[in-house]
Amino acid sequence: MPETNRVTPVLAAQSLAMRPLFSRSTWERALLASTLPANAKAVGLALAHLAGDAGYIPPGRIHGTRPMATLVSLRPRLVSISKGVLQGQGFITRPPAEGWTGEVSRPITLTLPPERQEPAHTGEQP
């Protein structure tokens, strides 16, 4: 009698293919629940809109500073700052700027920041 609970490489691959690796709604909820400035949240939501199903935006022009500034009604400098804030807080990753020309924007991957590790509350009253 064949073993029915055995995981084969084919079943494992099918399981991975069916499991979403990126959840736009989870990412957006984390972004909105964060303490990031409003400008960074606006830029983040626009990036989420532009990202594919895997949370990836390939190199290109659409998510460059000027098009993003027009999309979110911010000055280009504020868009650049907001992207830096999003990257610094772990909401996006980008390859290093070295080697990229000004004509094509670096790719962006939407990521969830690591969970904050806070010490347990002692119950003490100040």
Jmol script that loads the backbone (N, CA, C; Angstrom):
load data "model"
ATOM      1  N   MET A   1       0.844  -1.176   0.000  1.00  0.00           N
ATOM      2  CA  MET A   1       0.000   0.000   0.000  1.00  0.00           C
ATOM      3  C   MET A   1       0.893   1.245   0.000  1.00  0.00           C
ATOM      4  N   PRO A   2       0.621   2.232  -0.880  1.00  0.00           N
ATOM      5  CA  PRO A   2       1.485   3.415  -0.951  1.00  0.00           C
ATOM      6  C   PRO A   2       1.337   4.301   0.278  1.00  0.00           C
ATOM      7  N   GLU A   3       2.435   4.917   0.625  1.00  0.00           N
ATOM      8  CA  GLU A   3       2.469   5.827   1.770  1.00  0.00           C
ATOM      9  C   GLU A   3       1.888   7.177   1.341  1.00  0.00           C
ATOM     10  N   THR A   4       0.827   7.670   2.009  1.00  0.00           N
ATOM     11  CA  THR A   4       0.139   8.881   1.562  1.00  0.00           C
ATOM     12  C   THR A   4       0.678  10.151   2.208  1.00  0.00           C
ATOM     13  N   ASN A   5       1.397  10.049   3.314  1.00  0.00           N
ATOM     14  CA  ASN A   5       1.894  11.238   4.005  1.00  0.00           C
ATOM     15  C   ASN A   5       3.316  11.605   3.612  1.00  0.00           C
ATOM     16  N   ARG A   6       3.860  10.920   2.686  1.00  0.00           N
ATOM     17  CA  ARG A   6       5.238  11.157   2.281  1.00  0.00           C
ATOM     18  C   ARG A   6       5.325  12.403   1.399  1.00  0.00           C
ATOM     19  N   VAL A   7       6.272  13.291   1.717  1.00  0.00           N
ATOM     20  CA  VAL A   7       6.484  14.499   0.930  1.00  0.00           C
ATOM     21  C   VAL A   7       7.540  14.203  -0.122  1.00  0.00           C
ATOM     22  N   THR A   8       7.149  14.365  -1.363  1.00  0.00           N
ATOM     23  CA  THR A   8       8.080  14.146  -2.463  1.00  0.00           C
ATOM     24  C   THR A   8       8.577  15.503  -2.948  1.00  0.00           C
ATOM     25  N   PRO A   9       9.673  15.529  -3.686  1.00  0.00           N
ATOM     26  CA  PRO A   9      10.145  16.810  -4.222  1.00  0.00           C
ATOM     27  C   PRO A   9       9.090  17.520  -5.072  1.00  0.00           C
ATOM     28  N   VAL A  10       8.304  16.769  -5.806  1.00  0.00           N
ATOM     29  CA  VAL A  10       7.262  17.372  -6.647  1.00  0.00           C
ATOM     30  C   VAL A  10       6.197  18.022  -5.764  1.00  0.00           C
ATOM     31  N   LEU A  11       5.751  17.324  -4.720  1.00  0.00           N
ATOM     32  CA  LEU A  11       4.746  17.893  -3.810  1.00  0.00           C
ATOM     33  C   LEU A  11       5.291  19.117  -3.087  1.00  0.00           C
ATOM     34  N   ALA A  12       6.541  19.069  -2.690  1.00  0.00           N
ATOM     35  CA  ALA A  12       7.141  20.212  -2.008  1.00  0.00           C
ATOM     36  C   ALA A  12       7.202  21.420  -2.938  1.00  0.00           C
ATOM     37  N   ALA A  13       7.581  21.198  -4.179  1.00  0.00           N
ATOM     38  CA  ALA A  13       7.649  22.296  -5.150  1.00  0.00           C
ATOM     39  C   ALA A  13       6.265  22.864  -5.421  1.00  0.00           C
ATOM     40  N   GLN A  14       5.263  21.989  -5.532  1.00  0.00           N
ATOM     41  CA  GLN A  14       3.898  22.461  -5.756  1.00  0.00           C
ATOM     42  C   GLN A  14       3.411  23.273  -4.564  1.00  0.00           C
ATOM     43  N   SER A  15       3.742  22.841  -3.364  1.00  0.00           N
ATOM     44  CA  SER A  15       3.347  23.560  -2.161  1.00  0.00           C
ATOM     45  C   SER A  15       3.970  24.949  -2.117  1.00  0.00           C
ATOM     46  N   LEU A  16       5.258  25.029  -2.459  1.00  0.00           N
ATOM     47  CA  LEU A  16       5.931  26.321  -2.485  1.00  0.00           C
ATOM     48  C   LEU A  16       5.347  27.231  -3.559  1.00  0.00           C
ATOM     49  N   ALA A  17       4.992  26.655  -4.690  1.00  0.00           N
ATOM     50  CA  ALA A  17       4.443  27.453  -5.783  1.00  0.00           C
ATOM     51  C   ALA A  17       3.079  28.020  -5.412  1.00  0.00           C
ATOM     52  N   MET A  18       2.314  27.305  -4.602  1.00  0.00           N
ATOM     53  CA  MET A  18       0.975  27.758  -4.238  1.00  0.00           C
ATOM     54  C   MET A  18       1.007  28.754  -3.079  1.00  0.00           C
ATOM     55  N   ARG A  19       2.053  28.737  -2.283  1.00  0.00           N
ATOM     56  CA  ARG A  19       2.141  29.611  -1.116  1.00  0.00           C
ATOM     57  C   ARG A  19       2.611  30.991  -1.534  1.00  0.00           C
ATOM     58  N   PRO A  20       1.869  32.038  -1.185  1.00  0.00           N
ATOM     59  CA  PRO A  20       2.323  33.374  -1.556  1.00  0.00           C
ATOM     60  C   PRO A  20       3.558  33.758  -0.748  1.00  0.00           C
ATOM     61  N   LEU A  21       4.592  34.203  -1.438  1.00  0.00           N
ATOM     62  CA  LEU A  21       5.810  34.613  -0.765  1.00  0.00           C
ATOM     63  C   LEU A  21       5.722  36.058  -0.313  1.00  0.00           C
ATOM     64  N   PHE A  22       4.827  36.816  -0.939  1.00  0.00           N
ATOM     65  CA  PHE A  22       4.668  38.221  -0.608  1.00  0.00           C
ATOM     66  C   PHE A  22       3.184  38.511  -0.523  1.00  0.00           C
ATOM     67  N   SER A  23       2.799  39.205   0.506  1.00  0.00           N
ATOM     68  CA  SER A  23       1.404  39.607   0.669  1.00  0.00           C
ATOM     69  C   SER A  23       1.350  41.132   0.684  1.00  0.00           C
ATOM     70  N   ARG A  24       0.806  41.693  -0.384  1.00  0.00           N
ATOM     71  CA  ARG A  24       0.710  43.150  -0.488  1.00  0.00           C
ATOM     72  C   ARG A  24      -0.107  43.718   0.668  1.00  0.00           C
ATOM     73  N   SER A  25      -1.213  43.069   1.020  1.00  0.00           N
ATOM     74  CA  SER A  25      -2.060  43.604   2.099  1.00  0.00           C
ATOM     75  C   SER A  25      -1.332  43.566   3.446  1.00  0.00           C
ATOM     76  N   THR A  26      -0.569  42.512   3.706  1.00  0.00           N
ATOM     77  CA  THR A  26       0.211  42.444   4.950  1.00  0.00           C
ATOM     78  C   THR A  26       1.256  43.546   4.971  1.00  0.00           C
ATOM     79  N   TRP A  27       1.927  43.754   3.835  1.00  0.00           N
ATOM     80  CA  TRP A  27       2.949  44.791   3.746  1.00  0.00           C
ATOM     81  C   TRP A  27       2.327  46.168   3.967  1.00  0.00           C
ATOM     82  N   GLU A  28       1.202  46.423   3.325  1.00  0.00           N
ATOM     83  CA  GLU A  28       0.549  47.727   3.466  1.00  0.00           C
ATOM     84  C   GLU A  28       0.071  47.958   4.903  1.00  0.00           C
ATOM     85  N   ARG A  29      -0.476  46.915   5.539  1.00  0.00           N
ATOM     86  CA  ARG A  29      -0.914  47.052   6.939  1.00  0.00           C
ATOM     87  C   ARG A  29       0.264  47.372   7.848  1.00  0.00           C
ATOM     88  N   ALA A  30       1.394  46.707   7.622  1.00  0.00           N
ATOM     89  CA  ALA A  30       2.593  46.981   8.431  1.00  0.00           C
ATOM     90  C   ALA A  30       3.078  48.410   8.206  1.00  0.00           C
ATOM     91  N   LEU A  31       3.051  48.855   6.969  1.00  0.00           N
ATOM     92  CA  LEU A  31       3.476  50.214   6.646  1.00  0.00           C
ATOM     93  C   LEU A  31       2.576  51.231   7.341  1.00  0.00           C
ATOM     94  N   LEU A  32       1.272  51.049   7.223  1.00  0.00           N
ATOM     95  CA  LEU A  32       0.328  52.006   7.807  1.00  0.00           C
ATOM     96  C   LEU A  32       0.356  51.986   9.334  1.00  0.00           C
ATOM     97  N   ALA A  33       0.671  50.845   9.926  1.00  0.00           N
ATOM     98  CA  ALA A  33       0.732  50.745  11.390  1.00  0.00           C
ATOM     99  C   ALA A  33       2.056  51.262  11.942  1.00  0.00           C
ATOM    100  N   SER A  34       3.004  51.528  11.067  1.00  0.00           N
ATOM    101  CA  SER A  34       4.325  51.982  11.514  1.00  0.00           C
ATOM    102  C   SER A  34       4.271  53.431  11.972  1.00  0.00           C
ATOM    103  N   THR A  35       5.366  53.866  12.555  1.00  0.00           N
ATOM    104  CA  THR A  35       5.485  55.260  13.001  1.00  0.00           C
ATOM    105  C   THR A  35       6.227  56.113  11.971  1.00  0.00           C
ATOM    106  N   LEU A  36       6.304  55.637  10.744  1.00  0.00           N
ATOM    107  CA  LEU A  36       6.984  56.392   9.690  1.00  0.00           C
ATOM    108  C   LEU A  36       6.252  57.702   9.412  1.00  0.00           C
ATOM    109  N   PRO A  37       6.987  58.710   8.922  1.00  0.00           N
ATOM    110  CA  PRO A  37       6.337  59.972   8.542  1.00  0.00           C
ATOM    111  C   PRO A  37       5.330  59.747   7.407  1.00  0.00           C
ATOM    112  N   ALA A  38       4.363  60.638   7.305  1.00  0.00           N
ATOM    113  CA  ALA A  38       3.305  60.520   6.291  1.00  0.00           C
ATOM    114  C   ALA A  38       3.877  60.460   4.875  1.00  0.00           C
ATOM    115  N   ASN A  39       4.931  61.237   4.597  1.00  0.00           N
ATOM    116  CA  ASN A  39       5.523  61.216   3.254  1.00  0.00           C
ATOM    117  C   ASN A  39       6.060  59.837   2.910  1.00  0.00           C
ATOM    118  N   ALA A  40       6.722  59.192   3.844  1.00  0.00           N
ATOM    119  CA  ALA A  40       7.268  57.859   3.604  1.00  0.00           C
ATOM    120  C   ALA A  40       6.140  56.851   3.393  1.00  0.00           C
ATOM    121  N   LYS A  41       5.062  56.992   4.135  1.00  0.00           N
ATOM    122  CA  LYS A  41       3.913  56.100   3.943  1.00  0.00           C
ATOM    123  C   LYS A  41       3.294  56.295   2.560  1.00  0.00           C
ATOM    124  N   ALA A  42       3.178  57.546   2.117  1.00  0.00           N
ATOM    125  CA  ALA A  42       2.615  57.817   0.790  1.00  0.00           C
ATOM    126  C   ALA A  42       3.487  57.218  -0.304  1.00  0.00           C
ATOM    127  N   VAL A  43       4.797  57.393  -0.185  1.00  0.00           N
ATOM    128  CA  VAL A  43       5.718  56.820  -1.173  1.00  0.00           C
ATOM    129  C   VAL A  43       5.643  55.296  -1.111  1.00  0.00           C
ATOM    130  N   GLY A  44       5.592  54.738   0.085  1.00  0.00           N
ATOM    131  CA  GLY A  44       5.490  53.285   0.239  1.00  0.00           C
ATOM    132  C   GLY A  44       4.240  52.724  -0.407  1.00  0.00           C
ATOM    133  N   LEU A  45       3.104  53.368  -0.215  1.00  0.00           N
ATOM    134  CA  LEU A  45       1.860  52.894  -0.830  1.00  0.00           C
ATOM    135  C   LEU A  45       1.927  52.981  -2.347  1.00  0.00           C
ATOM    136  N   ALA A  46       2.559  54.027  -2.864  1.00  0.00           N
ATOM    137  CA  ALA A  46       2.724  54.141  -4.313  1.00  0.00           C
ATOM    138  C   ALA A  46       3.637  53.018  -4.830  1.00  0.00           C
ATOM    139  N   LEU A  47       4.698  52.705  -4.095  1.00  0.00           N
ATOM    140  CA  LEU A  47       5.577  51.608  -4.493  1.00  0.00           C
ATOM    141  C   LEU A  47       4.823  50.277  -4.468  1.00  0.00           C
ATOM    142  N   ALA A  48       3.991  50.080  -3.463  1.00  0.00           N
ATOM    143  CA  ALA A  48       3.199  48.847  -3.390  1.00  0.00           C
ATOM    144  C   ALA A  48       2.276  48.732  -4.600  1.00  0.00           C
ATOM    145  N   HIS A  49       1.745  49.859  -5.024  1.00  0.00           N
ATOM    146  CA  HIS A  49       0.870  49.875  -6.196  1.00  0.00           C
ATOM    147  C   HIS A  49       1.639  49.464  -7.454  1.00  0.00           C
ATOM    148  N   LEU A  50       2.895  49.879  -7.549  1.00  0.00           N
ATOM    149  CA  LEU A  50       3.707  49.598  -8.731  1.00  0.00           C
ATOM    150  C   LEU A  50       4.340  48.210  -8.714  1.00  0.00           C
ATOM    151  N   ALA A  51       4.439  47.601  -7.540  1.00  0.00           N
ATOM    152  CA  ALA A  51       5.132  46.315  -7.405  1.00  0.00           C
ATOM    153  C   ALA A  51       4.321  45.172  -8.002  1.00  0.00           C
ATOM    154  N   GLY A  52       5.038  44.185  -8.482  1.00  0.00           N
ATOM    155  CA  GLY A  52       4.391  42.988  -9.000  1.00  0.00           C
ATOM    156  C   GLY A  52       3.934  42.092  -7.857  1.00  0.00           C
ATOM    157  N   ASP A  53       3.405  40.936  -8.210  1.00  0.00           N
ATOM    158  CA  ASP A  53       2.865  40.000  -7.216  1.00  0.00           C
ATOM    159  C   ASP A  53       3.896  39.532  -6.202  1.00  0.00           C
ATOM    160  N   ALA A  54       5.175  39.573  -6.562  1.00  0.00           N
ATOM    161  CA  ALA A  54       6.230  39.134  -5.651  1.00  0.00           C
ATOM    162  C   ALA A  54       6.800  40.290  -4.831  1.00  0.00           C
ATOM    163  N   GLY A  55       6.216  41.498  -4.985  1.00  0.00           N
ATOM    164  CA  GLY A  55       6.718  42.644  -4.244  1.00  0.00           C
ATOM    165  C   GLY A  55       7.975  43.232  -4.844  1.00  0.00           C
ATOM    166  N   TYR A  56       8.182  43.011  -6.133  1.00  0.00           N
ATOM    167  CA  TYR A  56       9.406  43.443  -6.806  1.00  0.00           C
ATOM    168  C   TYR A  56       9.072  44.468  -7.883  1.00  0.00           C
ATOM    169  N   ILE A  57       9.869  45.527  -7.945  1.00  0.00           N
ATOM    170  CA  ILE A  57       9.765  46.524  -9.005  1.00  0.00           C
ATOM    171  C   ILE A  57      11.086  46.463  -9.772  1.00  0.00           C
ATOM    172  N   PRO A  58      11.075  46.039 -11.036  1.00  0.00           N
ATOM    173  CA  PRO A  58      12.324  45.910 -11.783  1.00  0.00           C
ATOM    174  C   PRO A  58      12.941  47.265 -12.090  1.00  0.00           C
ATOM    175  N   PRO A  59      14.212  47.269 -12.503  1.00  0.00           N
ATOM    176  CA  PRO A  59      14.838  48.539 -12.872  1.00  0.00           C
ATOM    177  C   PRO A  59      13.996  49.235 -13.934  1.00  0.00           C
ATOM    178  N   GLY A  60      13.916  50.526 -13.843  1.00  0.00           N
ATOM    179  CA  GLY A  60      13.118  51.254 -14.819  1.00  0.00           C
ATOM    180  C   GLY A  60      12.988  52.708 -14.458  1.00  0.00           C
ATOM    181  N   ARG A  61      12.028  53.356 -15.061  1.00  0.00           N
ATOM    182  CA  ARG A  61      11.845  54.787 -14.861  1.00  0.00           C
ATOM    183  C   ARG A  61      10.606  55.121 -14.047  1.00  0.00           C
ATOM    184  N   ILE A  62       9.625  54.245 -14.015  1.00  0.00           N
ATOM    185  CA  ILE A  62       8.333  54.569 -13.408  1.00  0.00           C
ATOM    186  C   ILE A  62       8.458  54.879 -11.917  1.00  0.00           C
ATOM    187  N   HIS A  63       9.385  54.244 -11.229  1.00  0.00           N
ATOM    188  CA  HIS A  63       9.537  54.488  -9.790  1.00  0.00           C
ATOM    189  C   HIS A  63      10.726  55.399  -9.486  1.00  0.00           C
ATOM    190  N   GLY A  64      11.196  56.091 -10.513  1.00  0.00           N
ATOM    191  CA  GLY A  64      12.254  57.074 -10.318  1.00  0.00           C
ATOM    192  C   GLY A  64      11.744  58.248  -9.499  1.00  0.00           C
ATOM    193  N   THR A  65      12.653  59.085  -9.061  1.00  0.00           N
ATOM    194  CA  THR A  65      12.303  60.187  -8.166  1.00  0.00           C
ATOM    195  C   THR A  65      11.273  61.135  -8.768  1.00  0.00           C
ATOM    196  N   ARG A  66      11.481  61.570  -9.982  1.00  0.00           N
ATOM    197  CA  ARG A  66      10.545  62.547 -10.574  1.00  0.00           C
ATOM    198  C   ARG A  66       9.163  61.949 -10.858  1.00  0.00           C
ATOM    199  N   PRO A  67       9.061  60.776 -11.495  1.00  0.00           N
ATOM    200  CA  PRO A  67       7.718  60.206 -11.688  1.00  0.00           C
ATOM    201  C   PRO A  67       7.001  59.930 -10.363  1.00  0.00           C
ATOM    202  N   MET A  68       7.759  59.461  -9.360  1.00  0.00           N
ATOM    203  CA  MET A  68       7.140  59.209  -8.047  1.00  0.00           C
ATOM    204  C   MET A  68       6.679  60.513  -7.413  1.00  0.00           C
ATOM    205  N   ALA A  69       7.456  61.578  -7.580  1.00  0.00           N
ATOM    206  CA  ALA A  69       7.074  62.879  -7.021  1.00  0.00           C
ATOM    207  C   ALA A  69       5.745  63.339  -7.619  1.00  0.00           C
ATOM    208  N   THR A  70       5.587  63.150  -8.909  1.00  0.00           N
ATOM    209  CA  THR A  70       4.328  63.510  -9.564  1.00  0.00           C
ATOM    210  C   THR A  70       3.194  62.627  -9.053  1.00  0.00           C
ATOM    211  N   LEU A  71       3.463  61.336  -8.920  1.00  0.00           N
ATOM    212  CA  LEU A  71       2.438  60.385  -8.492  1.00  0.00           C
ATOM    213  C   LEU A  71       1.910  60.685  -7.090  1.00  0.00           C
ATOM    214  N   VAL A  72       2.790  61.061  -6.174  1.00  0.00           N
ATOM    215  CA  VAL A  72       2.371  61.275  -4.777  1.00  0.00           C
ATOM    216  C   VAL A  72       2.294  62.747  -4.384  1.00  0.00           C
ATOM    217  N   SER A  73       2.476  63.622  -5.364  1.00  0.00           N
ATOM    218  CA  SER A  73       2.373  65.078  -5.136  1.00  0.00           C
ATOM    219  C   SER A  73       3.343  65.575  -4.056  1.00  0.00           C
ATOM    220  N   LEU A  74       4.592  65.136  -4.168  1.00  0.00           N
ATOM    221  CA  LEU A  74       5.658  65.593  -3.275  1.00  0.00           C
ATOM    222  C   LEU A  74       6.808  66.137  -4.112  1.00  0.00           C
ATOM    223  N   ARG A  75       7.653  66.928  -3.494  1.00  0.00           N
ATOM    224  CA  ARG A  75       8.867  67.381  -4.169  1.00  0.00           C
ATOM    225  C   ARG A  75       9.818  66.195  -4.336  1.00  0.00           C
ATOM    226  N   PRO A  76      10.603  66.173  -5.419  1.00  0.00           N
ATOM    227  CA  PRO A  76      11.529  65.059  -5.646  1.00  0.00           C
ATOM    228  C   PRO A  76      12.445  64.787  -4.455  1.00  0.00           C
ATOM    229  N   ARG A  77      12.921  65.834  -3.803  1.00  0.00           N
ATOM    230  CA  ARG A  77      13.810  65.645  -2.641  1.00  0.00           C
ATOM    231  C   ARG A  77      13.109  64.852  -1.540  1.00  0.00           C
ATOM    232  N   LEU A  78      11.820  65.132  -1.317  1.00  0.00           N
ATOM    233  CA  LEU A  78      11.073  64.412  -0.279  1.00  0.00           C
ATOM    234  C   LEU A  78      10.854  62.948  -0.659  1.00  0.00           C
ATOM    235  N   VAL A  79      10.705  62.677  -1.947  1.00  0.00           N
ATOM    236  CA  VAL A  79      10.590  61.284  -2.398  1.00  0.00           C
ATOM    237  C   VAL A  79      11.900  60.552  -2.128  1.00  0.00           C
ATOM    238  N   SER A  80      13.032  61.181  -2.445  1.00  0.00           N
ATOM    239  CA  SER A  80      14.335  60.551  -2.189  1.00  0.00           C
ATOM    240  C   SER A  80      14.531  60.277  -0.705  1.00  0.00           C
ATOM    241  N   ILE A  81      14.200  61.252   0.119  1.00  0.00           N
ATOM    242  CA  ILE A  81      14.318  61.070   1.565  1.00  0.00           C
ATOM    243  C   ILE A  81      13.409  59.940   2.029  1.00  0.00           C
ATOM    244  N   SER A  82      12.187  59.911   1.514  1.00  0.00           N
ATOM    245  CA  SER A  82      11.226  58.881   1.920  1.00  0.00           C
ATOM    246  C   SER A  82      11.689  57.485   1.532  1.00  0.00           C
ATOM    247  N   LYS A  83      12.280  57.334   0.351  1.00  0.00           N
ATOM    248  CA  LYS A  83      12.821  56.032  -0.043  1.00  0.00           C
ATOM    249  C   LYS A  83      13.946  55.616   0.908  1.00  0.00           C
ATOM    250  N   GLY A  84      14.774  56.570   1.292  1.00  0.00           N
ATOM    251  CA  GLY A  84      15.837  56.268   2.246  1.00  0.00           C
ATOM    252  C   GLY A  84      15.292  55.848   3.597  1.00  0.00           C
ATOM    253  N   VAL A  85      14.229  56.505   4.042  1.00  0.00           N
ATOM    254  CA  VAL A  85      13.588  56.136   5.310  1.00  0.00           C
ATOM    255  C   VAL A  85      13.000  54.735   5.202  1.00  0.00           C
ATOM    256  N   LEU A  86      12.298  54.453   4.111  1.00  0.00           N
ATOM    257  CA  LEU A  86      11.716  53.114   3.925  1.00  0.00           C
ATOM    258  C   LEU A  86      12.795  52.038   3.921  1.00  0.00           C
ATOM    259  N   GLN A  87      13.912  52.329   3.269  1.00  0.00           N
ATOM    260  CA  GLN A  87      15.011  51.361   3.239  1.00  0.00           C
ATOM    261  C   GLN A  87      15.642  51.224   4.621  1.00  0.00           C
ATOM    262  N   GLY A  88      15.859  52.332   5.283  1.00  0.00           N
ATOM    263  CA  GLY A  88      16.474  52.297   6.610  1.00  0.00           C
ATOM    264  C   GLY A  88      15.643  51.557   7.647  1.00  0.00           C
ATOM    265  N   GLN A  89      14.327  51.583   7.484  1.00  0.00           N
ATOM    266  CA  GLN A  89      13.433  50.903   8.429  1.00  0.00           C
ATOM    267  C   GLN A  89      13.092  49.478   7.995  1.00  0.00           C
ATOM    268  N   GLY A  90      13.637  49.032   6.868  1.00  0.00           N
ATOM    269  CA  GLY A  90      13.455  47.648   6.436  1.00  0.00           C
ATOM    270  C   GLY A  90      12.216  47.384   5.604  1.00  0.00           C
ATOM    271  N   PHE A  91      11.564  48.414   5.083  1.00  0.00           N
ATOM    272  CA  PHE A  91      10.369  48.211   4.270  1.00  0.00           C
ATOM    273  C   PHE A  91      10.690  47.978   2.798  1.00  0.00           C
ATOM    274  N   ILE A  92      11.878  48.397   2.359  1.00  0.00           N
ATOM    275  CA  ILE A  92      12.320  48.118   0.994  1.00  0.00           C
ATOM    276  C   ILE A  92      13.801  47.783   1.006  1.00  0.00           C
ATOM    277  N   THR A  93      14.222  47.066  -0.017  1.00  0.00           N
ATOM    278  CA  THR A  93      15.649  46.849  -0.250  1.00  0.00           C
ATOM    279  C   THR A  93      15.951  47.286  -1.676  1.00  0.00           C
ATOM    280  N   ARG A  94      17.142  47.825  -1.851  1.00  0.00           N
ATOM    281  CA  ARG A  94      17.628  48.247  -3.168  1.00  0.00           C
ATOM    282  C   ARG A  94      19.105  47.905  -3.245  1.00  0.00           C
ATOM    283  N   PRO A  95      19.593  47.602  -4.445  1.00  0.00           N
ATOM    284  CA  PRO A  95      21.042  47.391  -4.559  1.00  0.00           C
ATOM    285  C   PRO A  95      21.772  48.711  -4.324  1.00  0.00           C
ATOM    286  N   PRO A  96      23.049  48.658  -4.002  1.00  0.00           N
ATOM    287  CA  PRO A  96      23.815  49.895  -3.794  1.00  0.00           C
ATOM    288  C   PRO A  96      23.737  50.802  -5.024  1.00  0.00           C
ATOM    289  N   ALA A  97      23.802  52.104  -4.800  1.00  0.00           N
ATOM    290  CA  ALA A  97      23.688  53.082  -5.887  1.00  0.00           C
ATOM    291  C   ALA A  97      24.891  53.049  -6.831  1.00  0.00           C
ATOM    292  N   GLU A  98      26.036  52.596  -6.355  1.00  0.00           N
ATOM    293  CA  GLU A  98      27.225  52.547  -7.192  1.00  0.00           C
ATOM    294  C   GLU A  98      26.960  51.662  -8.408  1.00  0.00           C
ATOM    295  N   GLY A  99      27.278  52.185  -9.568  1.00  0.00           N
ATOM    296  CA  GLY A  99      27.114  51.407 -10.789  1.00  0.00           C
ATOM    297  C   GLY A  99      25.799  51.647 -11.520  1.00  0.00           C
ATOM    298  N   TRP A 100      24.888  52.362 -10.909  1.00  0.00           N
ATOM    299  CA  TRP A 100      23.610  52.655 -11.573  1.00  0.00           C
ATOM    300  C   TRP A 100      23.680  54.048 -12.168  1.00  0.00           C
ATOM    301  N   THR A 101      23.194  54.177 -13.394  1.00  0.00           N
ATOM    302  CA  THR A 101      23.172  55.488 -14.036  1.00  0.00           C
ATOM    303  C   THR A 101      21.889  56.212 -13.651  1.00  0.00           C
ATOM    304  N   GLY A 102      21.820  57.494 -13.919  1.00  0.00           N
ATOM    305  CA  GLY A 102      20.637  58.277 -13.598  1.00  0.00           C
ATOM    306  C   GLY A 102      19.461  57.995 -14.512  1.00  0.00           C
ATOM    307  N   GLU A 103      19.686  57.258 -15.605  1.00  0.00           N
ATOM    308  CA  GLU A 103      18.625  57.003 -16.572  1.00  0.00           C
ATOM    309  C   GLU A 103      17.661  55.917 -16.122  1.00  0.00           C
ATOM    310  N   VAL A 104      18.137  54.969 -15.356  1.00  0.00           N
ATOM    311  CA  VAL A 104      17.312  53.836 -14.940  1.00  0.00           C
ATOM    312  C   VAL A 104      17.337  53.744 -13.421  1.00  0.00           C
ATOM    313  N   SER A 105      16.159  53.690 -12.826  1.00  0.00           N
ATOM    314  CA  SER A 105      16.069  53.558 -11.367  1.00  0.00           C
ATOM    315  C   SER A 105      16.431  52.150 -10.934  1.00  0.00           C
ATOM    316  N   ARG A 106      17.046  52.060  -9.776  1.00  0.00           N
ATOM    317  CA  ARG A 106      17.417  50.755  -9.226  1.00  0.00           C
ATOM    318  C   ARG A 106      16.161  49.940  -8.929  1.00  0.00           C
ATOM    319  N   PRO A 107      16.252  48.608  -9.006  1.00  0.00           N
ATOM    320  CA  PRO A 107      15.093  47.789  -8.643  1.00  0.00           C
ATOM    321  C   PRO A 107      14.793  47.938  -7.150  1.00  0.00           C
ATOM    322  N   ILE A 108      13.562  47.708  -6.789  1.00  0.00           N
ATOM    323  CA  ILE A 108      13.126  47.795  -5.395  1.00  0.00           C
ATOM    324  C   ILE A 108      12.366  46.524  -5.056  1.00  0.00           C
ATOM    325  N   THR A 109      12.655  45.972  -3.895  1.00  0.00           N
ATOM    326  CA  THR A 109      11.902  44.838  -3.373  1.00  0.00           C
ATOM    327  C   THR A 109      11.245  45.273  -2.072  1.00  0.00           C
ATOM    328  N   LEU A 110       9.944  45.064  -1.979  1.00  0.00           N
ATOM    329  CA  LEU A 110       9.222  45.380  -0.748  1.00  0.00           C
ATOM    330  C   LEU A 110       9.481  44.270   0.257  1.00  0.00           C
ATOM    331  N   THR A 111       9.884  44.639   1.462  1.00  0.00           N
ATOM    332  CA  THR A 111      10.210  43.666   2.508  1.00  0.00           C
ATOM    333  C   THR A 111       9.544  44.085   3.808  1.00  0.00           C
ATOM    334  N   LEU A 112       9.347  43.150   4.676  1.00  0.00           N
ATOM    335  CA  LEU A 112       8.825  43.474   6.002  1.00  0.00           C
ATOM    336  C   LEU A 112      10.002  43.640   6.948  1.00  0.00           C
ATOM    337  N   PRO A 113       9.979  44.708   7.740  1.00  0.00           N
ATOM    338  CA  PRO A 113      11.076  44.882   8.692  1.00  0.00           C
ATOM    339  C   PRO A 113      11.052  43.769   9.735  1.00  0.00           C
ATOM    340  N   PRO A 114      12.210  43.479  10.318  1.00  0.00           N
ATOM    341  CA  PRO A 114      12.228  42.462  11.378  1.00  0.00           C
ATOM    342  C   PRO A 114      11.376  42.920  12.549  1.00  0.00           C
ATOM    343  N   GLU A 115      10.793  41.956  13.237  1.00  0.00           N
ATOM    344  CA  GLU A 115       9.967  42.298  14.397  1.00  0.00           C
ATOM    345  C   GLU A 115      10.830  42.927  15.470  1.00  0.00           C
ATOM    346  N   ARG A 116      10.258  43.950  16.100  1.00  0.00           N
ATOM    347  CA  ARG A 116      10.979  44.602  17.196  1.00  0.00           C
ATOM    348  C   ARG A 116      11.011  43.673  18.397  1.00  0.00           C
ATOM    349  N   GLN A 117      12.152  43.614  19.010  1.00  0.00           N
ATOM    350  CA  GLN A 117      12.305  42.822  20.219  1.00  0.00           C
ATOM    351  C   GLN A 117      12.326  43.775  21.408  1.00  0.00           C
ATOM    352  N   GLU A 118      11.230  43.844  22.128  1.00  0.00           N
ATOM    353  CA  GLU A 118      11.146  44.736  23.278  1.00  0.00           C
ATOM    354  C   GLU A 118      11.270  43.917  24.556  1.00  0.00           C
ATOM    355  N   PRO A 119      11.913  44.473  25.555  1.00  0.00           N
ATOM    356  CA  PRO A 119      12.013  43.740  26.816  1.00  0.00           C
ATOM    357  C   PRO A 119      10.626  43.563  27.437  1.00  0.00           C
ATOM    358  N   ALA A 120      10.456  42.480  28.149  1.00  0.00           N
ATOM    359  CA  ALA A 120       9.178  42.229  28.817  1.00  0.00           C
ATOM    360  C   ALA A 120       8.900  43.336  29.846  1.00  0.00           C
ATOM    361  N   HIS A 121       7.666  43.703  29.959  1.00  0.00           N
ATOM    362  CA  HIS A 121       7.272  44.737  30.933  1.00  0.00           C
ATOM    363  C   HIS A 121       7.367  44.137  32.333  1.00  0.00           C
ATOM    364  N   THR A 122       7.971  44.891  33.235  1.00  0.00           N
ATOM    365  CA  THR A 122       8.179  44.386  34.598  1.00  0.00           C
ATOM    366  C   THR A 122       6.958  44.566  35.480  1.00  0.00           C
ATOM    367  N   GLY A 123       6.025  45.405  35.055  1.00  0.00           N
ATOM    368  CA  GLY A 123       4.846  45.661  35.859  1.00  0.00           C
ATOM    369  C   GLY A 123       5.054  46.784  36.864  1.00  0.00           C
ATOM    370  N   GLU A 124       6.287  47.313  36.908  1.00  0.00           N
ATOM    371  CA  GLU A 124       6.564  48.418  37.821  1.00  0.00           C
ATOM    372  C   GLU A 124       5.833  49.670  37.427  1.00  0.00           C
ATOM    373  N   GLN A 125       5.383  50.393  38.402  1.00  0.00           N
ATOM    374  CA  GLN A 125       4.746  51.686  38.174  1.00  0.00           C
ATOM    375  C   GLN A 125       5.770  52.781  38.418  1.00  0.00           C
ATOM    376  N   PRO A 126       5.812  53.810  37.559  1.00  0.00           N
ATOM    377  CA  PRO A 126       6.804  54.869  37.781  1.00  0.00           C
ATOM    378  C   PRO A 126       6.520  55.680  39.027  1.00  0.00           C
TER     379      PRO A 126
END
end "model"
wireframe off; spacefill off
backbone 0.3
color backbone group
